């Protein structure tokens, strides 16, 4: 079974405002992901700019089939 991480997060932007997510899920490789890696994944995947503080809460690894199709490294898609 594939692994996914379920978590809540809070992002504060340096130019004001913020973003929150509850019970957000992402596909992961392996059996764990650090909060720092997870925060970086969110920023890159959502193409966020002007990111300040990121807090991760209630993180848990779950067994669930991946939802995204694997990226073909040769085509970049």
PyMOL Python script that loads the backbone (N, CA, C, O; Angstrom):
from pymol import cmd

cmd.read_pdbstr("""\
ATOM      1  N   UNK A   1       0.843  -1.189   0.000  1.00  0.00           N
ATOM      2  CA  UNK A   1       0.000   0.000   0.000  1.00  0.00           C
ATOM      3  C   UNK A   1       0.882   1.244   0.000  1.00  0.00           C
ATOM      4  O   UNK A   1       1.916   1.282   0.667  1.00  0.00           O
ATOM      5  N   UNK A   2       0.472   2.246  -0.742  1.00  0.00           N
ATOM      6  CA  UNK A   2       1.194   3.517  -0.785  1.00  0.00           C
ATOM      7  C   UNK A   2       1.028   4.276   0.533  1.00  0.00           C
ATOM      8  O   UNK A   2       0.115   4.002   1.312  1.00  0.00           O
ATOM      9  N   UNK A   3       1.915   5.218   0.763  1.00  0.00           N
ATOM     10  CA  UNK A   3       1.875   6.044   1.976  1.00  0.00           C
ATOM     11  C   UNK A   3       1.461   7.466   1.614  1.00  0.00           C
ATOM     12  O   UNK A   3       1.855   8.009   0.583  1.00  0.00           O
ATOM     13  N   UNK A   4       0.658   8.045   2.492  1.00  0.00           N
ATOM     14  CA  UNK A   4       0.263   9.450   2.379  1.00  0.00           C
ATOM     15  C   UNK A   4       0.413  10.068   3.755  1.00  0.00           C
ATOM     16  O   UNK A   4       0.409   9.365   4.765  1.00  0.00           O
ATOM     17  N   UNK A   5       0.543  11.365   3.791  1.00  0.00           N
ATOM     18  CA  UNK A   5       0.594  12.071   5.063  1.00  0.00           C
ATOM     19  C   UNK A   5      -0.655  12.947   5.149  1.00  0.00           C
ATOM     20  O   UNK A   5      -1.019  13.641   4.199  1.00  0.00           O
ATOM     21  N   UNK A   6      -1.297  12.895   6.310  1.00  0.00           N
ATOM     22  CA  UNK A   6      -2.450  13.754   6.579  1.00  0.00           C
ATOM     23  C   UNK A   6      -2.047  14.717   7.683  1.00  0.00           C
ATOM     24  O   UNK A   6      -1.433  14.309   8.669  1.00  0.00           O
ATOM     25  N   UNK A   7      -2.389  16.007   7.524  1.00  0.00           N
ATOM     26  CA  UNK A   7      -1.917  17.004   8.484  1.00  0.00           C
ATOM     27  C   UNK A   7      -2.740  18.280   8.375  1.00  0.00           C
ATOM     28  O   UNK A   7      -3.466  18.496   7.405  1.00  0.00           O
ATOM     29  N   UNK A   8      -2.606  19.109   9.387  1.00  0.00           N
ATOM     30  CA  UNK A   8      -3.139  20.465   9.383  1.00  0.00           C
ATOM     31  C   UNK A   8      -1.934  21.393   9.237  1.00  0.00           C
ATOM     32  O   UNK A   8      -0.831  21.054   9.667  1.00  0.00           O
ATOM     33  N   UNK A   9      -2.144  22.558   8.634  1.00  0.00           N
ATOM     34  CA  UNK A   9      -1.042  23.496   8.512  1.00  0.00           C
ATOM     35  C   UNK A   9      -1.520  24.936   8.605  1.00  0.00           C
ATOM     36  O   UNK A   9      -2.694  25.245   8.400  1.00  0.00           O
ATOM     37  N   UNK A  10      -0.573  25.797   8.918  1.00  0.00           N
ATOM     38  CA  UNK A  10      -0.818  27.236   8.963  1.00  0.00           C
ATOM     39  C   UNK A  10       0.398  27.928   8.365  1.00  0.00           C
ATOM     40  O   UNK A  10       1.528  27.705   8.800  1.00  0.00           O
ATOM     41  N   UNK A  11       0.159  28.765   7.367  1.00  0.00           N
ATOM     42  CA  UNK A  11       1.230  29.500   6.702  1.00  0.00           C
ATOM     43  C   UNK A  11       0.968  30.988   6.886  1.00  0.00           C
ATOM     44  O   UNK A  11      -0.148  31.461   6.674  1.00  0.00           O
ATOM     45  N   UNK A  12       2.000  31.720   7.280  1.00  0.00           N
ATOM     46  CA  UNK A  12       1.922  33.177   7.406  1.00  0.00           C
ATOM     47  C   UNK A  12       2.792  33.765   6.302  1.00  0.00           C
ATOM     48  O   UNK A  12       3.940  33.359   6.118  1.00  0.00           O
ATOM     49  N   UNK A  13       2.235  34.725   5.572  1.00  0.00           N
ATOM     50  CA  UNK A  13       2.975  35.371   4.495  1.00  0.00           C
ATOM     51  C   UNK A  13       3.652  36.643   4.997  1.00  0.00           C
ATOM     52  O   UNK A  13       3.106  37.356   5.840  1.00  0.00           O
ATOM     53  N   UNK A  14       4.838  36.920   4.476  1.00  0.00           N
ATOM     54  CA  UNK A  14       5.617  38.069   4.927  1.00  0.00           C
ATOM     55  C   UNK A  14       4.991  39.400   4.515  1.00  0.00           C
ATOM     56  O   UNK A  14       5.288  40.435   5.112  1.00  0.00           O
ATOM     57  N   UNK A  15       4.133  39.379   3.505  1.00  0.00           N
ATOM     58  CA  UNK A  15       3.470  40.607   3.059  1.00  0.00           C
ATOM     59  C   UNK A  15       2.045  40.714   3.606  1.00  0.00           C
ATOM     60  O   UNK A  15       1.249  41.516   3.118  1.00  0.00           O
ATOM     61  N   UNK A  16       1.723  39.900   4.623  1.00  0.00           N
ATOM     62  CA  UNK A  16       0.406  39.931   5.250  1.00  0.00           C
ATOM     63  C   UNK A  16      -0.447  38.747   4.819  1.00  0.00           C
ATOM     64  O   UNK A  16      -0.245  38.170   3.751  1.00  0.00           O
ATOM     65  N   UNK A  17      -1.392  38.403   5.663  1.00  0.00           N
ATOM     66  CA  UNK A  17      -2.298  37.311   5.345  1.00  0.00           C
ATOM     67  C   UNK A  17      -1.730  35.956   5.703  1.00  0.00           C
ATOM     68  O   UNK A  17      -0.620  35.841   6.223  1.00  0.00           O
ATOM     69  N   UNK A  18      -2.507  34.943   5.415  1.00  0.00           N
ATOM     70  CA  UNK A  18      -2.089  33.590   5.730  1.00  0.00           C
ATOM     71  C   UNK A  18      -2.974  32.578   5.044  1.00  0.00           C
ATOM     72  O   UNK A  18      -3.939  32.925   4.363  1.00  0.00           O
ATOM     73  N   UNK A  19      -2.628  31.316   5.238  1.00  0.00           N
ATOM     74  CA  UNK A  19      -3.342  30.207   4.630  1.00  0.00           C
ATOM     75  C   UNK A  19      -3.371  29.070   5.628  1.00  0.00           C
ATOM     76  O   UNK A  19      -2.365  28.785   6.278  1.00  0.00           O
ATOM     77  N   UNK A  20      -4.521  28.414   5.757  1.00  0.00           N
ATOM     78  CA  UNK A  20      -4.649  27.274   6.659  1.00  0.00           C
ATOM     79  C   UNK A  20      -5.249  26.099   5.899  1.00  0.00           C
ATOM     80  O   UNK A  20      -6.014  26.275   4.950  1.00  0.00           O
ATOM     81  N   UNK A  21      -4.890  24.910   6.331  1.00  0.00           N
ATOM     82  CA  UNK A  21      -5.468  23.698   5.773  1.00  0.00           C
ATOM     83  C   UNK A  21      -5.706  22.694   6.888  1.00  0.00           C
ATOM     84  O   UNK A  21      -4.892  22.569   7.803  1.00  0.00           O
ATOM     85  N   UNK A  22      -6.818  21.980   6.812  1.00  0.00           N
ATOM     86  CA  UNK A  22      -7.139  20.960   7.799  1.00  0.00           C
ATOM     87  C   UNK A  22      -7.313  19.616   7.097  1.00  0.00           C
ATOM     88  O   UNK A  22      -7.947  19.515   6.046  1.00  0.00           O
ATOM     89  N   UNK A  23      -6.729  18.586   7.714  1.00  0.00           N
ATOM     90  CA  UNK A  23      -6.791  17.215   7.189  1.00  0.00           C
ATOM     91  C   UNK A  23      -6.355  17.151   5.724  1.00  0.00           C
ATOM     92  O   UNK A  23      -6.914  16.402   4.924  1.00  0.00           O
ATOM     93  N   UNK A  24      -5.345  17.955   5.397  1.00  0.00           N
ATOM     94  CA  UNK A  24      -4.756  17.992   4.064  1.00  0.00           C
ATOM     95  C   UNK A  24      -3.986  16.696   3.855  1.00  0.00           C
ATOM     96  O   UNK A  24      -3.368  16.196   4.795  1.00  0.00           O
ATOM     97  N   UNK A  25      -4.009  16.145   2.659  1.00  0.00           N
ATOM     98  CA  UNK A  25      -3.295  14.888   2.383  1.00  0.00           C
ATOM     99  C   UNK A  25      -2.382  15.044   1.178  1.00  0.00           C
ATOM    100  O   UNK A  25      -2.738  15.666   0.177  1.00  0.00           O
ATOM    101  N   UNK A  26      -1.195  14.464   1.303  1.00  0.00           N
ATOM    102  CA  UNK A  26      -0.228  14.452   0.210  1.00  0.00           C
ATOM    103  C   UNK A  26       0.405  13.071   0.095  1.00  0.00           C
ATOM    104  O   UNK A  26       0.625  12.396   1.101  1.00  0.00           O
ATOM    105  N   UNK A  27       0.692  12.660  -1.119  1.00  0.00           N
ATOM    106  CA  UNK A  27       1.429  11.423  -1.355  1.00  0.00           C
ATOM    107  C   UNK A  27       2.864  11.615  -0.897  1.00  0.00           C
ATOM    108  O   UNK A  27       3.438  12.686  -1.095  1.00  0.00           O
ATOM    109  N   UNK A  28       3.450  10.595  -0.290  1.00  0.00           N
ATOM    110  CA  UNK A  28       4.865  10.653   0.085  1.00  0.00           C
ATOM    111  C   UNK A  28       5.550   9.359  -0.338  1.00  0.00           C
ATOM    112  O   UNK A  28       4.915   8.322  -0.528  1.00  0.00           O
ATOM    113  N   UNK A  29       6.848   9.458  -0.474  1.00  0.00           N
ATOM    114  CA  UNK A  29       7.687   8.289  -0.719  1.00  0.00           C
ATOM    115  C   UNK A  29       8.249   7.862   0.628  1.00  0.00           C
ATOM    116  O   UNK A  29       8.688   8.713   1.402  1.00  0.00           O
ATOM    117  N   UNK A  30       8.248   6.597   0.922  1.00  0.00           N
ATOM    118  CA  UNK A  30       8.796   6.119   2.185  1.00  0.00           C
ATOM    119  C   UNK A  30       7.757   6.107   3.284  1.00  0.00           C
ATOM    120  O   UNK A  30       6.559   6.245   3.037  1.00  0.00           O
ATOM    121  N   UNK A  31       8.243   5.938   4.507  1.00  0.00           N
ATOM    122  CA  UNK A  31       7.361   5.770   5.662  1.00  0.00           C
ATOM    123  C   UNK A  31       7.217   7.008   6.532  1.00  0.00           C
ATOM    124  O   UNK A  31       6.459   6.985   7.501  1.00  0.00           O
ATOM    125  N   UNK A  32       7.924   8.095   6.213  1.00  0.00           N
ATOM    126  CA  UNK A  32       7.854   9.285   7.054  1.00  0.00           C
ATOM    127  C   UNK A  32       8.322  10.497   6.264  1.00  0.00           C
ATOM    128  O   UNK A  32       8.949  10.363   5.213  1.00  0.00           O
ATOM    129  N   UNK A  33       8.012  11.677   6.778  1.00  0.00           N
ATOM    130  CA  UNK A  33       8.463  12.938   6.207  1.00  0.00           C
ATOM    131  C   UNK A  33       8.584  13.925   7.370  1.00  0.00           C
ATOM    132  O   UNK A  33       7.706  13.983   8.231  1.00  0.00           O
ATOM    133  N   UNK A  34       9.663  14.693   7.395  1.00  0.00           N
ATOM    134  CA  UNK A  34       9.838  15.661   8.484  1.00  0.00           C
ATOM    135  C   UNK A  34       8.909  16.856   8.263  1.00  0.00           C
ATOM    136  O   UNK A  34       8.437  17.094   7.151  1.00  0.00           O
ATOM    137  N   UNK A  35       8.658  17.594   9.330  1.00  0.00           N
ATOM    138  CA  UNK A  35       7.829  18.794   9.212  1.00  0.00           C
ATOM    139  C   UNK A  35       8.474  19.788   8.250  1.00  0.00           C
ATOM    140  O   UNK A  35       7.777  20.436   7.469  1.00  0.00           O
ATOM    141  N   UNK A  36       9.801  19.912   8.302  1.00  0.00           N
ATOM    142  CA  UNK A  36      10.522  20.832   7.416  1.00  0.00           C
ATOM    143  C   UNK A  36      10.365  20.408   5.949  1.00  0.00           C
ATOM    144  O   UNK A  36      10.113  21.251   5.087  1.00  0.00           O
ATOM    145  N   UNK A  37      10.512  19.117   5.663  1.00  0.00           N
ATOM    146  CA  UNK A  37      10.333  18.623   4.296  1.00  0.00           C
ATOM    147  C   UNK A  37       8.896  18.834   3.823  1.00  0.00           C
ATOM    148  O   UNK A  37       8.655  19.202   2.673  1.00  0.00           O
ATOM    149  N   UNK A  38       7.956  18.597   4.718  1.00  0.00           N
ATOM    150  CA  UNK A  38       6.544  18.759   4.396  1.00  0.00           C
ATOM    151  C   UNK A  38       6.227  20.223   4.083  1.00  0.00           C
ATOM    152  O   UNK A  38       5.515  20.514   3.122  1.00  0.00           O
ATOM    153  N   UNK A  39       6.753  21.136   4.891  1.00  0.00           N
ATOM    154  CA  UNK A  39       6.547  22.569   4.661  1.00  0.00           C
ATOM    155  C   UNK A  39       7.109  22.974   3.295  1.00  0.00           C
ATOM    156  O   UNK A  39       6.460  23.706   2.549  1.00  0.00           O
ATOM    157  N   UNK A  40       8.301  22.504   2.972  1.00  0.00           N
ATOM    158  CA  UNK A  40       8.916  22.823   1.681  1.00  0.00           C
ATOM    159  C   UNK A  40       8.094  22.254   0.532  1.00  0.00           C
ATOM    160  O   UNK A  40       7.930  22.908  -0.498  1.00  0.00           O
ATOM    161  N   UNK A  41       7.579  21.048   0.701  1.00  0.00           N
ATOM    162  CA  UNK A  41       6.737  20.403  -0.304  1.00  0.00           C
ATOM    163  C   UNK A  41       5.499  21.268  -0.576  1.00  0.00           C
ATOM    164  O   UNK A  41       5.147  21.489  -1.735  1.00  0.00           O
ATOM    165  N   UNK A  42       4.840  21.755   0.472  1.00  0.00           N
ATOM    166  CA  UNK A  42       3.643  22.584   0.316  1.00  0.00           C
ATOM    167  C   UNK A  42       3.976  23.856  -0.463  1.00  0.00           C
ATOM    168  O   UNK A  42       3.269  24.210  -1.406  1.00  0.00           O
ATOM    169  N   UNK A  43       5.042  24.537  -0.073  1.00  0.00           N
ATOM    170  CA  UNK A  43       5.436  25.789  -0.714  1.00  0.00           C
ATOM    171  C   UNK A  43       5.730  25.572  -2.195  1.00  0.00           C
ATOM    172  O   UNK A  43       5.253  26.332  -3.037  1.00  0.00           O
ATOM    173  N   UNK A  44       6.507  24.545  -2.518  1.00  0.00           N
ATOM    174  CA  UNK A  44       6.866  24.279  -3.909  1.00  0.00           C
ATOM    175  C   UNK A  44       5.671  23.802  -4.722  1.00  0.00           C
ATOM    176  O   UNK A  44       5.468  24.259  -5.847  1.00  0.00           O
ATOM    177  N   UNK A  45       4.880  22.890  -4.169  1.00  0.00           N
ATOM    178  CA  UNK A  45       3.767  22.313  -4.902  1.00  0.00           C
ATOM    179  C   UNK A  45       2.670  23.341  -5.180  1.00  0.00           C
ATOM    180  O   UNK A  45       2.030  23.303  -6.231  1.00  0.00           O
ATOM    181  N   UNK A  46       2.458  24.250  -4.242  1.00  0.00           N
ATOM    182  CA  UNK A  46       1.422  25.275  -4.412  1.00  0.00           C
ATOM    183  C   UNK A  46       1.988  26.565  -5.015  1.00  0.00           C
ATOM    184  O   UNK A  46       1.259  27.532  -5.235  1.00  0.00           O
ATOM    185  N   UNK A  47       3.313  26.563  -5.279  1.00  0.00           N
ATOM    186  CA  UNK A  47       4.010  27.702  -5.883  1.00  0.00           C
ATOM    187  C   UNK A  47       3.762  28.990  -5.097  1.00  0.00           C
ATOM    188  O   UNK A  47       3.441  30.032  -5.667  1.00  0.00           O
ATOM    189  N   UNK A  48       3.918  28.892  -3.788  1.00  0.00           N
ATOM    190  CA  UNK A  48       3.681  30.036  -2.912  1.00  0.00           C
ATOM    191  C   UNK A  48       4.903  30.939  -2.856  1.00  0.00           C
ATOM    192  O   UNK A  48       6.040  30.469  -2.905  1.00  0.00           O
ATOM    193  N   UNK A  49       4.657  32.234  -2.755  1.00  0.00           N
ATOM    194  CA  UNK A  49       5.714  33.231  -2.633  1.00  0.00           C
ATOM    195  C   UNK A  49       5.525  34.000  -1.336  1.00  0.00           C
ATOM    196  O   UNK A  49       4.448  33.971  -0.742  1.00  0.00           O
ATOM    197  N   UNK A  50       6.564  34.683  -0.902  1.00  0.00           N
ATOM    198  CA  UNK A  50       6.495  35.554   0.282  1.00  0.00           C
ATOM    199  C   UNK A  50       6.069  34.782   1.525  1.00  0.00           C
ATOM    200  O   UNK A  50       5.316  35.294   2.353  1.00  0.00           O
ATOM    201  N   UNK A  51       6.554  33.548   1.651  1.00  0.00           N
ATOM    202  CA  UNK A  51       6.188  32.681   2.768  1.00  0.00           C
ATOM    203  C   UNK A  51       7.060  32.995   3.975  1.00  0.00           C
ATOM    204  O   UNK A  51       8.285  33.069   3.874  1.00  0.00           O
ATOM    205  N   UNK A  52       6.414  33.177   5.106  1.00  0.00           N
ATOM    206  CA  UNK A  52       7.111  33.391   6.363  1.00  0.00           C
ATOM    207  C   UNK A  52       7.099  32.108   7.175  1.00  0.00           C
ATOM    208  O   UNK A  52       7.707  31.112   6.784  1.00  0.00           O
ATOM    209  N   UNK A  53       6.415  32.134   8.290  1.00  0.00           N
ATOM    210  CA  UNK A  53       6.358  30.998   9.208  1.00  0.00           C
ATOM    211  C   UNK A  53       5.372  29.935   8.715  1.00  0.00           C
ATOM    212  O   UNK A  53       4.289  30.255   8.225  1.00  0.00           O
ATOM    213  N   UNK A  54       5.766  28.671   8.854  1.00  0.00           N
ATOM    214  CA  UNK A  54       4.887  27.546   8.525  1.00  0.00           C
ATOM    215  C   UNK A  54       4.833  26.629   9.729  1.00  0.00           C
ATOM    216  O   UNK A  54       5.867  26.230  10.264  1.00  0.00           O
ATOM    217  N   UNK A  55       3.625  26.298  10.153  1.00  0.00           N
ATOM    218  CA  UNK A  55       3.436  25.366  11.268  1.00  0.00           C
ATOM    219  C   UNK A  55       2.665  24.157  10.769  1.00  0.00           C
ATOM    220  O   UNK A  55       1.686  24.280  10.033  1.00  0.00           O
ATOM    221  N   UNK A  56       3.131  22.981  11.189  1.00  0.00           N
ATOM    222  CA  UNK A  56       2.490  21.711  10.849  1.00  0.00           C
ATOM    223  C   UNK A  56       1.921  21.128  12.139  1.00  0.00           C
ATOM    224  O   UNK A  56       2.604  21.076  13.161  1.00  0.00           O
ATOM    225  N   UNK A  57       0.657  20.688  12.082  1.00  0.00           N
ATOM    226  CA  UNK A  57      -0.009  20.111  13.256  1.00  0.00           C
ATOM    227  C   UNK A  57      -0.640  18.769  12.893  1.00  0.00           C
ATOM    228  O   UNK A  57      -0.954  18.517  11.729  1.00  0.00           O
ATOM    229  N   UNK A  58      -0.818  17.930  13.873  1.00  0.00           N
ATOM    230  CA  UNK A  58      -1.611  16.695  13.742  1.00  0.00           C
ATOM    231  C   UNK A  58      -1.178  15.823  12.565  1.00  0.00           C
ATOM    232  O   UNK A  58      -2.014  15.242  11.873  1.00  0.00           O
ATOM    233  N   UNK A  59       0.132  15.736  12.346  1.00  0.00           N
ATOM    234  CA  UNK A  59       0.663  14.945  11.224  1.00  0.00           C
ATOM    235  C   UNK A  59       0.559  13.460  11.535  1.00  0.00           C
ATOM    236  O   UNK A  59       0.924  13.012  12.622  1.00  0.00           O
ATOM    237  N   UNK A  60       0.056  12.708  10.568  1.00  0.00           N
ATOM    238  CA  UNK A  60       0.073  11.254  10.700  1.00  0.00           C
ATOM    239  C   UNK A  60       0.235  10.623   9.322  1.00  0.00           C
ATOM    240  O   UNK A  60      -0.286  11.114   8.322  1.00  0.00           O
ATOM    241  N   UNK A  61       0.965   9.533   9.306  1.00  0.00           N
ATOM    242  CA  UNK A  61       1.195   8.778   8.076  1.00  0.00           C
ATOM    243  C   UNK A  61       0.081   7.743   7.955  1.00  0.00           C
ATOM    244  O   UNK A  61      -0.226   7.035   8.914  1.00  0.00           O
ATOM    245  N   UNK A  62      -0.513   7.662   6.784  1.00  0.00           N
ATOM    246  CA  UNK A  62      -1.601   6.711   6.562  1.00  0.00           C
ATOM    247  C   UNK A  62      -1.297   5.826   5.354  1.00  0.00           C
ATOM    248  O   UNK A  62      -0.581   6.226   4.436  1.00  0.00           O
ATOM    249  N   UNK A  63      -1.847   4.639   5.376  1.00  0.00           N
ATOM    250  CA  UNK A  63      -1.745   3.731   4.240  1.00  0.00           C
ATOM    251  C   UNK A  63      -2.934   4.003   3.328  1.00  0.00           C
ATOM    252  O   UNK A  63      -4.082   3.734   3.679  1.00  0.00           O
ATOM    253  N   UNK A  64      -2.633   4.543   2.150  1.00  0.00           N
ATOM    254  CA  UNK A  64      -3.681   4.889   1.208  1.00  0.00           C
ATOM    255  C   UNK A  64      -3.047   5.009  -0.165  1.00  0.00           C
ATOM    256  O   UNK A  64      -1.922   5.491  -0.290  1.00  0.00           O
ATOM    257  N   UNK A  65      -3.743   4.584  -1.173  1.00  0.00           N
ATOM    258  CA  UNK A  65      -3.222   4.632  -2.531  1.00  0.00           C
ATOM    259  C   UNK A  65      -2.911   6.071  -2.926  1.00  0.00           C
ATOM    260  O   UNK A  65      -3.678   6.985  -2.626  1.00  0.00           O
ATOM    261  N   UNK A  66      -1.784   6.264  -3.599  1.00  0.00           N
ATOM    262  CA  UNK A  66      -1.419   7.586  -4.097  1.00  0.00           C
ATOM    263  C   UNK A  66      -2.490   8.089  -5.061  1.00  0.00           C
ATOM    264  O   UNK A  66      -3.070   7.315  -5.822  1.00  0.00           O
ATOM    265  N   UNK A  67      -2.740   9.379  -5.019  1.00  0.00           N
ATOM    266  CA  UNK A  67      -3.778   9.989  -5.854  1.00  0.00           C
ATOM    267  C   UNK A  67      -3.222  10.578  -7.144  1.00  0.00           C
ATOM    268  O   UNK A  67      -3.933  10.660  -8.146  1.00  0.00           O
ATOM    269  N   UNK A  68      -1.966  10.985  -7.126  1.00  0.00           N
ATOM    270  CA  UNK A  68      -1.347  11.550  -8.328  1.00  0.00           C
ATOM    271  C   UNK A  68      -0.676  10.456  -9.133  1.00  0.00           C
ATOM    272  O   UNK A  68      -0.219   9.448  -8.595  1.00  0.00           O
ATOM    273  N   UNK A  69      -0.630  10.678 -10.425  1.00  0.00           N
ATOM    274  CA  UNK A  69       0.119   9.778 -11.286  1.00  0.00           C
ATOM    275  C   UNK A  69       1.596  10.106 -11.123  1.00  0.00           C
ATOM    276  O   UNK A  69       1.951  11.274 -10.971  1.00  0.00           O
ATOM    277  N   UNK A  70       2.462   9.102 -11.150  1.00  0.00           N
ATOM    278  CA  UNK A  70       3.905   9.365 -11.028  1.00  0.00           C
ATOM    279  C   UNK A  70       4.394  10.282 -12.147  1.00  0.00           C
ATOM    280  O   UNK A  70       3.883  10.234 -13.267  1.00  0.00           O
ATOM    281  N   UNK A  71       5.379  11.111 -11.840  1.00  0.00           N
ATOM    282  CA  UNK A  71       5.969  12.011 -12.832  1.00  0.00           C
ATOM    283  C   UNK A  71       6.939  11.220 -13.681  1.00  0.00           C
ATOM    284  O   UNK A  71       7.775  10.483 -13.157  1.00  0.00           O
ATOM    285  N   UNK A  72       6.832  11.369 -14.990  1.00  0.00           N
ATOM    286  CA  UNK A  72       7.788  10.758 -15.902  1.00  0.00           C
ATOM    287  C   UNK A  72       8.997  11.675 -15.949  1.00  0.00           C
ATOM    288  O   UNK A  72       8.950  12.747 -16.552  1.00  0.00           O
ATOM    289  N   UNK A  73      10.094  11.245 -15.302  1.00  0.00           N
ATOM    290  CA  UNK A  73      11.278  12.092 -15.168  1.00  0.00           C
ATOM    291  C   UNK A  73      11.885  12.463 -16.508  1.00  0.00           C
ATOM    292  O   UNK A  73      12.549  13.494 -16.608  1.00  0.00           O
ATOM    293  N   UNK A  74      11.680  11.656 -17.544  1.00  0.00           N
ATOM    294  CA  UNK A  74      12.243  11.965 -18.856  1.00  0.00           C
ATOM    295  C   UNK A  74      11.476  13.059 -19.581  1.00  0.00           C
ATOM    296  O   UNK A  74      12.061  13.838 -20.334  1.00  0.00           O
ATOM    297  N   UNK A  75      10.161  13.121 -19.357  1.00  0.00           N
ATOM    298  CA  UNK A  75       9.360  14.109 -20.080  1.00  0.00           C
ATOM    299  C   UNK A  75       9.103  15.358 -19.256  1.00  0.00           C
ATOM    300  O   UNK A  75       8.724  16.394 -19.803  1.00  0.00           O
ATOM    301  N   UNK A  76       9.308  15.273 -17.914  1.00  0.00           N
ATOM    302  CA  UNK A  76       9.027  16.411 -17.059  1.00  0.00           C
ATOM    303  C   UNK A  76       7.564  16.596 -16.769  1.00  0.00           C
ATOM    304  O   UNK A  76       7.165  17.598 -16.177  1.00  0.00           O
ATOM    305  N   UNK A  77       6.746  15.624 -17.185  1.00  0.00           N
ATOM    306  CA  UNK A  77       5.290  15.708 -16.958  1.00  0.00           C
ATOM    307  C   UNK A  77       4.839  14.680 -15.986  1.00  0.00           C
ATOM    308  O   UNK A  77       3.651  14.602 -15.676  1.00  0.00           O
TER     309      UNK A  77
END
""", "prot")
cmd.dss("prot")
cmd.show_as("cartoon", "prot")
cmd.util.cbc("prot")
cmd.orient("prot")
